[in-house]
């Protein structure tokens, strides 16, 4: 059975759906894709953080317990 001339074919419906989805995606605000931290930067930050905690704990132990 041939579709009527004014009825959209499945291909037409699919194309309309794709256009609608693309228009919806284009309307959404994009997330900023700035530079992300790499694993060496994270490793350095972790090392600095651990060193800072070591200094803080050493100072507290010296103040509280009287260790050298």
CHARMM-style PDB file with segment names, atoms N, HN, CA, C and O in Angstrom:
ATOM      1  N   UNK     1       0.839  -1.172   0.000  1.00  0.00      PROA
ATOM      2  CA  UNK     1       0.000   0.000   0.000  1.00  0.00      PROA
ATOM      3  C   UNK     1       0.887   1.239   0.000  1.00  0.00      PROA
ATOM      4  O   UNK     1       1.792   1.365   0.824  1.00  0.00      PROA
ATOM      5  N   UNK     2       0.625   2.135  -0.913  1.00  0.00      PROA
ATOM      6  HN  UNK     2      -0.110   2.032  -1.583  1.00  0.00      PROA
ATOM      7  CA  UNK     2       1.428   3.359  -1.031  1.00  0.00      PROA
ATOM      8  C   UNK     2       0.932   4.390  -0.024  1.00  0.00      PROA
ATOM      9  O   UNK     2      -0.274   4.532   0.177  1.00  0.00      PROA
ATOM     10  N   UNK     3       1.855   5.108   0.609  1.00  0.00      PROA
ATOM     11  HN  UNK     3       2.835   4.993   0.446  1.00  0.00      PROA
ATOM     12  CA  UNK     3       1.413   6.152   1.541  1.00  0.00      PROA
ATOM     13  C   UNK     3       0.765   7.305   0.792  1.00  0.00      PROA
ATOM     14  O   UNK     3       1.084   7.579  -0.365  1.00  0.00      PROA
ATOM     15  N   UNK     4      -0.134   7.958   1.465  1.00  0.00      PROA
ATOM     16  HN  UNK     4      -0.394   7.735   2.404  1.00  0.00      PROA
ATOM     17  CA  UNK     4      -0.762   9.124   0.847  1.00  0.00      PROA
ATOM     18  C   UNK     4       0.283  10.207   0.670  1.00  0.00      PROA
ATOM     19  O   UNK     4       1.319  10.200   1.334  1.00  0.00      PROA
ATOM     20  N   UNK     5       0.009  11.124  -0.217  1.00  0.00      PROA
ATOM     21  HN  UNK     5      -0.833  11.129  -0.757  1.00  0.00      PROA
ATOM     22  CA  UNK     5       1.004  12.145  -0.536  1.00  0.00      PROA
ATOM     23  C   UNK     5       1.251  13.093   0.631  1.00  0.00      PROA
ATOM     24  O   UNK     5       2.350  13.635   0.754  1.00  0.00      PROA
ATOM     25  N   UNK     6       0.255  13.305   1.491  1.00  0.00      PROA
ATOM     26  HN  UNK     6      -0.637  12.864   1.391  1.00  0.00      PROA
ATOM     27  CA  UNK     6       0.452  14.243   2.589  1.00  0.00      PROA
ATOM     28  C   UNK     6       0.906  13.562   3.883  1.00  0.00      PROA
ATOM     29  O   UNK     6       1.208  14.252   4.857  1.00  0.00      PROA
ATOM     30  N   UNK     7       0.962  12.227   3.919  1.00  0.00      PROA
ATOM     31  HN  UNK     7       0.717  11.666   3.128  1.00  0.00      PROA
ATOM     32  CA  UNK     7       1.445  11.521   5.107  1.00  0.00      PROA
ATOM     33  C   UNK     7       2.970  11.446   5.071  1.00  0.00      PROA
ATOM     34  O   UNK     7       3.549  11.099   4.041  1.00  0.00      PROA
ATOM     35  N   UNK     8       3.617  11.764   6.177  1.00  0.00      PROA
ATOM     36  HN  UNK     8       3.147  12.046   7.013  1.00  0.00      PROA
ATOM     37  CA  UNK     8       5.080  11.657   6.185  1.00  0.00      PROA
ATOM     38  C   UNK     8       5.513  10.189   6.208  1.00  0.00      PROA
ATOM     39  O   UNK     8       4.913   9.358   6.889  1.00  0.00      PROA
ATOM     40  N   UNK     9       6.535   9.905   5.472  1.00  0.00      PROA
ATOM     41  HN  UNK     9       7.022  10.581   4.919  1.00  0.00      PROA
ATOM     42  CA  UNK     9       7.079   8.544   5.456  1.00  0.00      PROA
ATOM     43  C   UNK     9       7.914   8.345   6.716  1.00  0.00      PROA
ATOM     44  O   UNK     9       8.262   9.318   7.385  1.00  0.00      PROA
ATOM     45  N   UNK    10       8.235   7.111   7.043  1.00  0.00      PROA
ATOM     46  HN  UNK    10       7.952   6.320   6.500  1.00  0.00      PROA
ATOM     47  CA  UNK    10       9.107   6.883   8.205  1.00  0.00      PROA
ATOM     48  C   UNK    10      10.449   7.603   8.079  1.00  0.00      PROA
ATOM     49  O   UNK    10      11.000   8.074   9.074  1.00  0.00      PROA
ATOM     50  N   UNK    11      10.971   7.686   6.862  1.00  0.00      PROA
ATOM     51  HN  UNK    11      10.523   7.303   6.054  1.00  0.00      PROA
ATOM     52  CA  UNK    11      12.235   8.404   6.668  1.00  0.00      PROA
ATOM     53  C   UNK    11      12.062   9.888   6.972  1.00  0.00      PROA
ATOM     54  O   UNK    11      12.941  10.506   7.572  1.00  0.00      PROA
ATOM     55  N   UNK    12      10.934  10.460   6.560  1.00  0.00      PROA
ATOM     56  HN  UNK    12      10.221   9.958   6.072  1.00  0.00      PROA
ATOM     57  CA  UNK    12      10.671  11.872   6.856  1.00  0.00      PROA
ATOM     58  C   UNK    12      10.520  12.088   8.365  1.00  0.00      PROA
ATOM     59  O   UNK    12      11.016  13.072   8.912  1.00  0.00      PROA
ATOM     60  N   UNK    13       9.836  11.166   9.022  1.00  0.00      PROA
ATOM     61  HN  UNK    13       9.433  10.366   8.577  1.00  0.00      PROA
ATOM     62  CA  UNK    13       9.671  11.282  10.472  1.00  0.00      PROA
ATOM     63  C   UNK    13      11.022  11.193  11.181  1.00  0.00      PROA
ATOM     64  O   UNK    13      11.280  11.925  12.137  1.00  0.00      PROA
ATOM     65  N   UNK    14      11.878  10.291  10.704  1.00  0.00      PROA
ATOM     66  HN  UNK    14      11.668   9.697   9.928  1.00  0.00      PROA
ATOM     67  CA  UNK    14      13.200  10.136  11.302  1.00  0.00      PROA
ATOM     68  C   UNK    14      14.028  11.404  11.120  1.00  0.00      PROA
ATOM     69  O   UNK    14      14.678  11.864  12.058  1.00  0.00      PROA
ATOM     70  N   UNK    15      14.005  11.966   9.917  1.00  0.00      PROA
ATOM     71  HN  UNK    15      13.477  11.592   9.154  1.00  0.00      PROA
ATOM     72  CA  UNK    15      14.756  13.197   9.659  1.00  0.00      PROA
ATOM     73  C   UNK    15      14.232  14.343  10.514  1.00  0.00      PROA
ATOM     74  O   UNK    15      15.019  15.148  11.013  1.00  0.00      PROA
ATOM     75  N   UNK    16      12.928  14.429  10.689  1.00  0.00      PROA
ATOM     76  HN  UNK    16      12.289  13.775  10.284  1.00  0.00      PROA
ATOM     77  CA  UNK    16      12.353  15.476  11.530  1.00  0.00      PROA
ATOM     78  C   UNK    16      12.784  15.288  12.985  1.00  0.00      PROA
ATOM     79  O   UNK    16      13.072  16.258  13.686  1.00  0.00      PROA
ATOM     80  N   UNK    17      12.824  14.042  13.424  1.00  0.00      PROA
ATOM     81  HN  UNK    17      12.591  13.254  12.855  1.00  0.00      PROA
ATOM     82  CA  UNK    17      13.264  13.767  14.792  1.00  0.00      PROA
ATOM     83  C   UNK    17      14.725  14.165  14.978  1.00  0.00      PROA
ATOM     84  O   UNK    17      15.082  14.769  15.989  1.00  0.00      PROA
ATOM     85  N   UNK    18      15.567  13.828  14.006  1.00  0.00      PROA
ATOM     86  HN  UNK    18      15.277  13.338  13.185  1.00  0.00      PROA
ATOM     87  CA  UNK    18      16.991  14.180  14.088  1.00  0.00      PROA
ATOM     88  C   UNK    18      17.149  15.696  14.134  1.00  0.00      PROA
ATOM     89  O   UNK    18      17.932  16.216  14.930  1.00  0.00      PROA
ATOM     90  N   UNK    19      16.409  16.408  13.285  1.00  0.00      PROA
ATOM     91  HN  UNK    19      15.773  15.986  12.639  1.00  0.00      PROA
ATOM     92  CA  UNK    19      16.489  17.878  13.304  1.00  0.00      PROA
ATOM     93  C   UNK    19      16.050  18.433  14.654  1.00  0.00      PROA
ATOM     94  O   UNK    19      16.654  19.375  15.166  1.00  0.00      PROA
ATOM     95  N   UNK    20      14.999  17.851  15.233  1.00  0.00      PROA
ATOM     96  HN  UNK    20      14.508  17.086  14.817  1.00  0.00      PROA
ATOM     97  CA  UNK    20      14.506  18.310  16.534  1.00  0.00      PROA
ATOM     98  C   UNK    20      15.549  18.079  17.630  1.00  0.00      PROA
ATOM     99  O   UNK    20      15.775  18.951  18.469  1.00  0.00      PROA
ATOM    100  N   UNK    21      16.180  16.908  17.621  1.00  0.00      PROA
ATOM    101  HN  UNK    21      15.996  16.200  16.940  1.00  0.00      PROA
ATOM    102  CA  UNK    21      17.198  16.599  18.627  1.00  0.00      PROA
ATOM    103  C   UNK    21      18.394  17.532  18.474  1.00  0.00      PROA
ATOM    104  O   UNK    21      18.918  18.036  19.468  1.00  0.00      PROA
ATOM    105  N   UNK    22      18.828  17.766  17.240  1.00  0.00      PROA
ATOM    106  HN  UNK    22      18.402  17.357  16.432  1.00  0.00      PROA
ATOM    107  CA  UNK    22      19.964  18.665  17.022  1.00  0.00      PROA
ATOM    108  C   UNK    22      19.630  20.086  17.463  1.00  0.00      PROA
ATOM    109  O   UNK    22      20.484  20.774  18.022  1.00  0.00      PROA
ATOM    110  N   UNK    23      18.408  20.530  17.221  1.00  0.00      PROA
ATOM    111  HN  UNK    23      17.714  19.971  16.767  1.00  0.00      PROA
ATOM    112  CA  UNK    23      18.010  21.872  17.650  1.00  0.00      PROA
ATOM    113  C   UNK    23      17.986  21.959  19.176  1.00  0.00      PROA
ATOM    114  O   UNK    23      18.381  22.976  19.747  1.00  0.00      PROA
ATOM    115  N   UNK    24      17.518  20.884  19.843  1.00  0.00      PROA
ATOM    116  HN  UNK    24      17.197  20.058  19.379  1.00  0.00      PROA
ATOM    117  CA  UNK    24      17.500  20.878  21.309  1.00  0.00      PROA
ATOM    118  C   UNK    24      18.915  20.921  21.873  1.00  0.00      PROA
ATOM    119  O   UNK    24      19.181  21.635  22.840  1.00  0.00      PROA
ATOM    120  N   UNK    25      19.827  20.153  21.264  1.00  0.00      PROA
ATOM    121  HN  UNK    25      19.612  19.574  20.478  1.00  0.00      PROA
ATOM    122  CA  UNK    25      21.210  20.141  21.736  1.00  0.00      PROA
ATOM    123  C   UNK    25      21.876  21.495  21.516  1.00  0.00      PROA
ATOM    124  O   UNK    25      22.658  21.946  22.353  1.00  0.00      PROA
ATOM    125  N   UNK    26      21.572  22.143  20.396  1.00  0.00      PROA
ATOM    126  HN  UNK    26      20.937  21.776  19.716  1.00  0.00      PROA
ATOM    127  CA  UNK    26      22.175  23.442  20.112  1.00  0.00      PROA
ATOM    128  C   UNK    26      21.657  24.509  21.070  1.00  0.00      PROA
ATOM    129  O   UNK    26      22.359  25.483  21.343  1.00  0.00      PROA
ATOM    130  N   UNK    27      20.441  24.341  21.583  1.00  0.00      PROA
ATOM    131  HN  UNK    27      19.871  23.550  21.361  1.00  0.00      PROA
ATOM    132  CA  UNK    27      19.863  25.339  22.481  1.00  0.00      PROA
ATOM    133  C   UNK    27      20.411  25.222  23.899  1.00  0.00      PROA
ATOM    134  O   UNK    27      20.345  26.185  24.663  1.00  0.00      PROA
ATOM    135  N   UNK    28      20.947  24.066  24.263  1.00  0.00      PROA
ATOM    136  HN  UNK    28      21.001  23.284  23.642  1.00  0.00      PROA
ATOM    137  CA  UNK    28      21.465  23.886  25.615  1.00  0.00      PROA
ATOM    138  C   UNK    28      22.801  24.604  25.766  1.00  0.00      PROA
ATOM    139  O   UNK    28      23.613  24.611  24.841  1.00  0.00      PROA
ATOM    140  N   UNK    29      23.030  25.212  26.939  1.00  0.00      PROA
ATOM    141  HN  UNK    29      22.370  25.207  27.690  1.00  0.00      PROA
ATOM    142  CA  UNK    29      24.332  25.856  27.156  1.00  0.00      PROA
ATOM    143  C   UNK    29      25.430  24.807  27.256  1.00  0.00      PROA
ATOM    144  O   UNK    29      25.250  23.751  27.862  1.00  0.00      PROA
ATOM    145  N   UNK    30      26.547  25.113  26.662  1.00  0.00      PROA
ATOM    146  HN  UNK    30      26.694  25.971  26.169  1.00  0.00      PROA
ATOM    147  CA  UNK    30      27.668  24.170  26.691  1.00  0.00      PROA
ATOM    148  C   UNK    30      28.454  24.346  27.979  1.00  0.00      PROA
ATOM    149  O   UNK    30      28.606  25.453  28.495  1.00  0.00      PROA
ATOM    150  N   UNK    31      28.949  23.223  28.485  1.00  0.00      PROA
ATOM    151  HN  UNK    31      28.826  22.323  28.066  1.00  0.00      PROA
ATOM    152  CA  UNK    31      29.794  23.282  29.670  1.00  0.00      PROA
ATOM    153  C   UNK    31      31.171  23.790  29.268  1.00  0.00      PROA
ATOM    154  O   UNK    31      31.663  23.455  28.191  1.00  0.00      PROA
ATOM    155  N   UNK    32      31.793  24.588  30.118  1.00  0.00      PROA
ATOM    156  HN  UNK    32      31.392  24.860  30.993  1.00  0.00      PROA
ATOM    157  CA  UNK    32      33.137  25.055  29.767  1.00  0.00      PROA
ATOM    158  C   UNK    32      34.111  23.884  29.746  1.00  0.00      PROA
ATOM    159  O   UNK    32      34.177  23.094  30.688  1.00  0.00      PROA
ATOM    160  N   UNK    33      34.850  23.789  28.676  1.00  0.00      PROA
ATOM    161  HN  UNK    33      34.797  24.430  27.911  1.00  0.00      PROA
ATOM    162  CA  UNK    33      35.820  22.702  28.545  1.00  0.00      PROA
ATOM    163  C   UNK    33      37.212  23.300  28.662  1.00  0.00      PROA
ATOM    164  O   UNK    33      37.979  23.324  27.700  1.00  0.00      PROA
ATOM    165  N   UNK    34      37.520  23.775  29.840  1.00  0.00      PROA
ATOM    166  HN  UNK    34      36.897  23.756  30.622  1.00  0.00      PROA
ATOM    167  CA  UNK    34      38.831  24.359  30.090  1.00  0.00      PROA
ATOM    168  C   UNK    34      39.872  23.275  30.285  1.00  0.00      PROA
ATOM    169  O   UNK    34      39.561  22.084  30.254  1.00  0.00      PROA
ATOM    170  N   UNK    35      41.096  23.692  30.485  1.00  0.00      PROA
ATOM    171  HN  UNK    35      41.349  24.659  30.510  1.00  0.00      PROA
ATOM    172  CA  UNK    35      42.149  22.691  30.701  1.00  0.00      PROA
ATOM    173  C   UNK    35      41.938  21.974  32.029  1.00  0.00      PROA
ATOM    174  O   UNK    35      41.732  22.605  33.066  1.00  0.00      PROA
ATOM    175  N   UNK    36      41.990  20.684  31.981  1.00  0.00      PROA
ATOM    176  HN  UNK    36      42.157  20.172  31.139  1.00  0.00      PROA
ATOM    177  CA  UNK    36      41.814  19.891  33.192  1.00  0.00      PROA
ATOM    178  C   UNK    36      43.185  19.585  33.777  1.00  0.00      PROA
ATOM    179  O   UNK    36      44.196  19.602  33.075  1.00  0.00      PROA
ATOM    180  N   UNK    37      43.197  19.306  35.078  1.00  0.00      PROA
ATOM    181  HN  UNK    37      42.375  19.293  35.648  1.00  0.00      PROA
ATOM    182  CA  UNK    37      44.474  19.008  35.712  1.00  0.00      PROA
ATOM    183  C   UNK    37      44.925  17.614  35.279  1.00  0.00      PROA
ATOM    184  O   UNK    37      44.131  16.677  35.204  1.00  0.00      PROA
ATOM    185  N   UNK    38      46.196  17.509  35.003  1.00  0.00      PROA
ATOM    186  HN  UNK    38      46.841  18.271  35.063  1.00  0.00      PROA
ATOM    187  CA  UNK    38      46.759  16.234  34.568  1.00  0.00      PROA
ATOM    188  C   UNK    38      47.243  15.464  35.789  1.00  0.00      PROA
ATOM    189  O   UNK    38      47.290  16.009  36.892  1.00  0.00      PROA
ATOM    190  N   UNK    39      47.599  14.211  35.597  1.00  0.00      PROA
ATOM    191  HN  UNK    39      47.561  13.768  34.701  1.00  0.00      PROA
ATOM    192  CA  UNK    39      48.004  13.405  36.749  1.00  0.00      PROA
ATOM    193  C   UNK    39      49.282  13.916  37.398  1.00  0.00      PROA
ATOM    194  O   UNK    39      49.393  13.799  38.618  1.00  0.00      PROA
ATOM    195  N   UNK    40      50.279  14.487  36.665  1.00  0.00      PROA
ATOM    196  HN  UNK    40      50.188  14.582  35.674  1.00  0.00      PROA
ATOM    197  CA  UNK    40      51.436  15.040  37.390  1.00  0.00      PROA
ATOM    198  C   UNK    40      51.053  16.225  38.281  1.00  0.00      PROA
ATOM    199  O   UNK    40      51.592  16.385  39.377  1.00  0.00      PROA
ATOM    200  N   UNK    41      50.120  17.052  37.801  1.00  0.00      PROA
ATOM    201  HN  UNK    41      49.683  16.922  36.911  1.00  0.00      PROA
ATOM    202  CA  UNK    41      49.678  18.179  38.627  1.00  0.00      PROA
ATOM    203  C   UNK    41      48.986  17.677  39.889  1.00  0.00      PROA
ATOM    204  O   UNK    41      49.174  18.235  40.971  1.00  0.00      PROA
ATOM    205  N   UNK    42      48.194  16.637  39.750  1.00  0.00      PROA
ATOM    206  HN  UNK    42      48.041  16.184  38.871  1.00  0.00      PROA
ATOM    207  CA  UNK    42      47.522  16.078  40.924  1.00  0.00      PROA
ATOM    208  C   UNK    42      48.530  15.454  41.882  1.00  0.00      PROA
ATOM    209  O   UNK    42      48.391  15.578  43.099  1.00  0.00      PROA
ATOM    210  N   UNK    43      49.550  14.780  41.335  1.00  0.00      PROA
ATOM    211  HN  UNK    43      49.663  14.679  40.347  1.00  0.00      PROA
ATOM    212  CA  UNK    43      50.570  14.165  42.188  1.00  0.00      PROA
ATOM    213  C   UNK    43      51.341  15.230  42.961  1.00  0.00      PROA
ATOM    214  O   UNK    43      51.631  15.049  44.144  1.00  0.00      PROA
ATOM    215  N   UNK    44      51.673  16.335  42.304  1.00  0.00      PROA
ATOM    216  HN  UNK    44      51.437  16.482  41.344  1.00  0.00      PROA
ATOM    217  CA  UNK    44      52.390  17.425  42.972  1.00  0.00      PROA
ATOM    218  C   UNK    44      51.512  18.039  44.059  1.00  0.00      PROA
ATOM    219  O   UNK    44      51.986  18.316  45.161  1.00  0.00      PROA
ATOM    220  N   UNK    45      50.238  18.250  43.752  1.00  0.00      PROA
ATOM    221  HN  UNK    45      49.852  18.025  42.857  1.00  0.00      PROA
ATOM    222  CA  UNK    45      49.323  18.816  44.747  1.00  0.00      PROA
ATOM    223  C   UNK    45      49.188  17.886  45.950  1.00  0.00      PROA
ATOM    224  O   UNK    45      49.135  18.350  47.089  1.00  0.00      PROA
ATOM    225  N   UNK    46      49.132  16.586  45.707  1.00  0.00      PROA
ATOM    226  HN  UNK    46      49.174  16.208  44.781  1.00  0.00      PROA
ATOM    227  CA  UNK    46      49.046  15.630  46.805  1.00  0.00      PROA
ATOM    228  C   UNK    46      50.309  15.669  47.659  1.00  0.00      PROA
ATOM    229  O   UNK    46      50.229  15.651  48.887  1.00  0.00      PROA
ATOM    230  N   UNK    47      51.483  15.724  47.011  1.00  0.00      PROA
ATOM    231  HN  UNK    47      51.548  15.739  46.013  1.00  0.00      PROA
ATOM    232  CA  UNK    47      52.745  15.775  47.751  1.00  0.00      PROA
ATOM    233  C   UNK    47      52.840  17.042  48.596  1.00  0.00      PROA
ATOM    234  O   UNK    47      53.270  16.991  49.748  1.00  0.00      PROA
ATOM    235  N   UNK    48      52.443  18.169  48.030  1.00  0.00      PROA
ATOM    236  HN  UNK    48      52.094  18.210  47.093  1.00  0.00      PROA
ATOM    237  CA  UNK    48      52.476  19.430  48.780  1.00  0.00      PROA
ATOM    238  C   UNK    48      51.511  19.367  49.957  1.00  0.00      PROA
ATOM    239  O   UNK    48      51.842  19.817  51.054  1.00  0.00      PROA
ATOM    240  N   UNK    49      50.333  18.819  49.740  1.00  0.00      PROA
ATOM    241  HN  UNK    49      50.065  18.454  48.849  1.00  0.00      PROA
ATOM    242  CA  UNK    49      49.365  18.695  50.822  1.00  0.00      PROA
ATOM    243  C   UNK    49      49.862  17.799  51.943  1.00  0.00      PROA
ATOM    244  O   UNK    49      49.695  18.124  53.119  1.00  0.00      PROA
ATOM    245  N   UNK    50      50.474  16.670  51.589  1.00  0.00      PROA
ATOM    246  HN  UNK    50      50.609  16.406  50.634  1.00  0.00      PROA
ATOM    247  CA  UNK    50      51.002  15.774  52.619  1.00  0.00      PROA
ATOM    248  C   UNK    50      52.159  16.417  53.371  1.00  0.00      PROA
ATOM    249  O   UNK    50      52.275  16.250  54.585  1.00  0.00      PROA
ATOM    250  N   UNK    51      53.018  17.151  52.663  1.00  0.00      PROA
ATOM    251  HN  UNK    51      52.923  17.287  51.677  1.00  0.00      PROA
ATOM    252  CA  UNK    51      54.123  17.848  53.330  1.00  0.00      PROA
ATOM    253  C   UNK    51      53.590  18.901  54.295  1.00  0.00      PROA
ATOM    254  O   UNK    51      54.125  19.070  55.391  1.00  0.00      PROA
ATOM    255  N   UNK    52      52.553  19.597  53.897  1.00  0.00      PROA
ATOM    256  HN  UNK    52      52.118  19.459  53.007  1.00  0.00      PROA
ATOM    257  CA  UNK    52      51.958  20.603  54.778  1.00  0.00      PROA
ATOM    258  C   UNK    52      51.397  19.953  56.040  1.00  0.00      PROA
ATOM    259  O   UNK    52      51.575  20.472  57.142  1.00  0.00      PROA
ATOM    260  N   UNK    53      50.719  18.815  55.878  1.00  0.00      PROA
ATOM    261  HN  UNK    53      50.575  18.393  54.983  1.00  0.00      PROA
ATOM    262  CA  UNK    53      50.203  18.115  57.051  1.00  0.00      PROA
ATOM    263  C   UNK    53      51.339  17.630  57.943  1.00  0.00      PROA
ATOM    264  O   UNK    53      51.214  17.664  59.167  1.00  0.00      PROA
ATOM    265  N   UNK    54      52.447  17.179  57.353  1.00  0.00      PROA
ATOM    266  HN  UNK    54      52.548  17.151  56.358  1.00  0.00      PROA
ATOM    267  CA  UNK    54      53.588  16.732  58.155  1.00  0.00      PROA
ATOM    268  C   UNK    54      54.147  17.880  58.981  1.00  0.00      PROA
ATOM    269  O   UNK    54      54.479  17.698  60.152  1.00  0.00      PROA
ATOM    270  N   UNK    55      54.254  19.058  58.382  1.00  0.00      PROA
ATOM    271  HN  UNK    55      53.984  19.206  57.431  1.00  0.00      PROA
ATOM    272  CA  UNK    55      54.754  20.232  59.108  1.00  0.00      PROA
ATOM    273  C   UNK    55      53.795  20.608  60.230  1.00  0.00      PROA
ATOM    274  O   UNK    55      54.225  20.917  61.341  1.00  0.00      PROA
ATOM    275  N   UNK    56      52.494  20.581  59.941  1.00  0.00      PROA
ATOM    276  HN  UNK    56      52.144  20.330  59.039  1.00  0.00      PROA
ATOM    277  CA  UNK    56      51.505  20.933  60.966  1.00  0.00      PROA
ATOM    278  C   UNK    56      51.559  19.934  62.121  1.00  0.00      PROA
ATOM    279  O   UNK    56      51.564  20.335  63.285  1.00  0.00      PROA
ATOM    280  N   UNK    57      51.599  18.640  61.809  1.00  0.00      PROA
ATOM    281  HN  UNK    57      51.595  18.314  60.864  1.00  0.00      PROA
ATOM    282  CA  UNK    57      51.633  17.633  62.870  1.00  0.00      PROA
ATOM    283  C   UNK    57      52.931  17.696  63.668  1.00  0.00      PROA
ATOM    284  O   UNK    57      52.922  17.483  64.880  1.00  0.00      PROA
ATOM    285  N   UNK    58      54.049  17.988  63.000  1.00  0.00      PROA
ATOM    286  HN  UNK    58      54.056  18.161  62.015  1.00  0.00      PROA
ATOM    287  CA  UNK    58      55.317  18.128  63.721  1.00  0.00      PROA
ATOM    288  C   UNK    58      55.257  19.312  64.673  1.00  0.00      PROA
ATOM    289  O   UNK    58      55.730  19.224  65.805  1.00  0.00      PROA
ATOM    290  N   UNK    59      54.686  20.404  64.227  1.00  0.00      PROA
ATOM    291  HN  UNK    59      54.301  20.476  63.306  1.00  0.00      PROA
ATOM    292  CA  UNK    59      54.555  21.571  65.102  1.00  0.00      PROA
ATOM    293  C   UNK    59      53.645  21.293  66.282  1.00  0.00      PROA
ATOM    294  O   UNK    59      53.936  21.711  67.403  1.00  0.00      PROA
ATOM    295  N   UNK    60      52.545  20.590  66.043  1.00  0.00      PROA
ATOM    296  HN  UNK    60      52.309  20.250  65.132  1.00  0.00      PROA
ATOM    297  CA  UNK    60      51.638  20.267  67.145  1.00  0.00      PROA
ATOM    298  C   UNK    60      52.288  19.314  68.139  1.00  0.00      PROA
ATOM    299  O   UNK    60      52.148  19.487  69.350  1.00  0.00      PROA
ATOM    300  N   UNK    61      52.995  18.313  67.635  1.00  0.00      PROA
ATOM    301  HN  UNK    61      53.109  18.173  66.651  1.00  0.00      PROA
ATOM    302  CA  UNK    61      53.620  17.357  68.547  1.00  0.00      PROA
ATOM    303  C   UNK    61      54.708  18.038  69.366  1.00  0.00      PROA
ATOM    304  O   UNK    61      54.886  17.713  70.540  1.00  0.00      PROA
ATOM    305  N   UNK    62      55.430  18.966  68.776  1.00  0.00      PROA
ATOM    306  HN  UNK    62      55.285  19.230  67.822  1.00  0.00      PROA
ATOM    307  CA  UNK    62      56.459  19.697  69.510  1.00  0.00      PROA
ATOM    308  C   UNK    62      55.814  20.575  70.582  1.00  0.00      PROA
ATOM    309  O   UNK    62      56.327  20.682  71.696  1.00  0.00      PROA
ATOM    310  N   UNK    63      54.685  21.202  70.239  1.00  0.00      PROA
ATOM    311  HN  UNK    63      54.268  21.115  69.334  1.00  0.00      PROA
ATOM    312  CA  UNK    63      54.030  22.102  71.185  1.00  0.00      PROA
ATOM    313  C   UNK    63      53.339  21.338  72.310  1.00  0.00      PROA
ATOM    314  O   UNK    63      53.358  21.773  73.461  1.00  0.00      PROA
ATOM    315  N   UNK    64      52.729  20.200  71.981  1.00  0.00      PROA
ATOM    316  HN  UNK    64      52.714  19.846  71.046  1.00  0.00      PROA
ATOM    317  CA  UNK    64      51.936  19.484  72.977  1.00  0.00      PROA
ATOM    318  C   UNK    64      52.804  18.553  73.812  1.00  0.00      PROA
ATOM    319  O   UNK    64      52.737  18.575  75.041  1.00  0.00      PROA
ATOM    320  N   UNK    65      53.618  17.738  73.150  1.00  0.00      PROA
ATOM    321  HN  UNK    65      53.672  17.720  72.152  1.00  0.00      PROA
ATOM    322  CA  UNK    65      54.362  16.704  73.851  1.00  0.00      PROA
ATOM    323  C   UNK    65      55.731  17.212  74.280  1.00  0.00      PROA
ATOM    324  O   UNK    65      56.279  16.752  75.281  1.00  0.00      PROA
ATOM    325  N   UNK    66      56.277  18.150  73.537  1.00  0.00      PROA
ATOM    326  HN  UNK    66      55.831  18.524  72.724  1.00  0.00      PROA
ATOM    327  CA  UNK    66      57.598  18.659  73.861  1.00  0.00      PROA
ATOM    328  C   UNK    66      58.714  17.897  73.174  1.00  0.00      PROA
ATOM    329  O   UNK    66      59.875  17.974  73.575  1.00  0.00      PROA
ATOM    330  N   UNK    67      58.345  17.148  72.115  1.00  0.00      PROA
ATOM    331  HN  UNK    67      57.401  17.086  71.788  1.00  0.00      PROA
ATOM    332  CA  UNK    67      59.392  16.456  71.363  1.00  0.00      PROA
ATOM    333  C   UNK    67      60.250  17.473  70.636  1.00  0.00      PROA
ATOM    334  O   UNK    67      59.808  18.589  70.365  1.00  0.00      PROA
ATOM    335  N   UNK    68      61.471  17.089  70.322  1.00  0.00      PROA
ATOM    336  HN  UNK    68      61.831  16.182  70.542  1.00  0.00      PROA
ATOM    337  CA  UNK    68      62.358  18.045  69.625  1.00  0.00      PROA
ATOM    338  C   UNK    68      61.939  18.380  68.222  1.00  0.00      PROA
ATOM    339  OT1 UNK    68      62.606  19.166  67.549  1.00  0.00      PROA
TER     340      UNK     68
END
